[in-house]
């Protein structure tokens, strides 16, 4: 019976094969889990910083604090109904 250490080294890839082939881009990340984790954390930190730097210009600036339906103020319900249905 082969010792445990020899069993693992017998199936290990040679040093030249540890470099990823062009058709296996995920092999680099599988072989280097610590580098993969650090890359993921760096991407998350950069993304969080970029998110906090985004302006809120996508939201319109309201004239009042209440963005309610204040299209036709102080009108009778019939006038509002006719204004909506006549269009």
Secondary structure, DSSP 8 states (H G I E B T S, - for coil): ---HHHHHHHHS--GGGGS--TT-THHHHHH-HHHHHHHHHHHHHHHHHHHHH---TTS---SSS--S--SSTT--HHHHHHHHHT-
